[in-house]
Amino acid sequence: MINRTETRRSDEELSFILHEAVSWTVKGRHGAVLCEVASLRCAVDSAAELRAIGHRVAAVVRRLPSEIVVFTAQIERLTIECASPLDWPIALYAIKG
């Protein structure tokens, strides 16, 4: 069983390692591996793309050098942080007002 307090990081800590070149795994239901990517930023982008086509993303996981697990609520916050106003999916929602 995963000790969630040791594997969790704050949003600020995750922001600092977004572009660090370390292998991350996007996992779905029951621990199914949906894809493996080279950085947290790539994992956040891949998770958003997978959710858009109907996959259920449960977490993004880094195994080494120390295990980090990012669950869906935090993935969503990171997705918003990573999106710039020029990103078309976000811009569609921002223009409504």
JOUR-V851140 format. One record per residue. N is the residue number from 1. RES is the residue in three letters. SS is DSSP state (a for helix, b for strand, c for the rest). PHI is phi in whole degrees, -180 to 180 (NA if undefined). Layout:
# JOUR-V851140
N | RES | SS | PHI
N | RES | SS | PHI
This chain:
# JOUR-V851140
1 | MET | c | NA
2 | ILE | c | -81
3 | ASN | c | -83
4 | ARG | a | -66
5 | THR | a | -72
6 | GLU | a | -83
7 | THR | a | -100
8 | ARG | c | -89
9 | ARG | c | -133
10 | SER | c | -72
11 | ASP | a | -59
12 | GLU | a | -64
13 | GLU | a | -62
14 | LEU | a | -68
15 | SER | a | -60
16 | PHE | a | -71
17 | ILE | c | -109
18 | LEU | c | -54
19 | HIS | c | -104
20 | GLU | c | -64
21 | ALA | c | -80
22 | VAL | c | -142
23 | SER | c | -70
24 | TRP | b | -121
25 | THR | b | -118
26 | VAL | b | -93
27 | LYS | b | -114
28 | GLY | b | -104
29 | ARG | a | -62
30 | HIS | a | 58
31 | GLY | a | 76
32 | ALA | c | -65
33 | VAL | b | -79
34 | LEU | b | -92
35 | CYS | b | -170
36 | GLU | b | -125
37 | VAL | b | -135
38 | ALA | c | -95
39 | SER | c | -156
40 | LEU | a | -64
41 | ARG | a | -60
42 | CYS | a | -63
43 | ALA | a | -66
44 | VAL | a | -64
45 | ASP | a | -63
46 | SER | a | -65
47 | ALA | a | -62
48 | ALA | a | -64
49 | GLU | a | -65
50 | LEU | a | -65
51 | ARG | a | -64
52 | ALA | a | -65
53 | ILE | c | -99
54 | GLY | c | 105
55 | HIS | c | -79
56 | ARG | c | -95
57 | VAL | b | -94
58 | ALA | b | -94
59 | ALA | b | -168
60 | VAL | b | -118
61 | VAL | b | -128
62 | ARG | b | -113
63 | ARG | c | -89
64 | LEU | c | -123
65 | PRO | c | -74
66 | SER | c | -135
67 | GLU | c | -70
68 | ILE | b | -131
69 | VAL | b | -120
70 | VAL | b | -114
71 | PHE | b | -89
72 | THR | a | -58
73 | ALA | a | -62
74 | GLN | a | -73
75 | ILE | a | -61
76 | GLU | a | -64
77 | ARG | a | -65
78 | LEU | a | -67
79 | THR | a | -61
80 | ILE | a | -65
81 | GLU | a | -63
82 | CYS | a | -76
83 | ALA | c | -78
84 | SER | c | -100
85 | PRO | c | -59
86 | LEU | c | -84
87 | ASP | c | -71
88 | TRP | a | -62
89 | PRO | a | -66
90 | ILE | a | -71
91 | ALA | a | -61
92 | LEU | a | -59
93 | TYR | a | -81
94 | ALA | a | -75
95 | ILE | c | -79
96 | LYS | c | -54
97 | GLY | c | -77
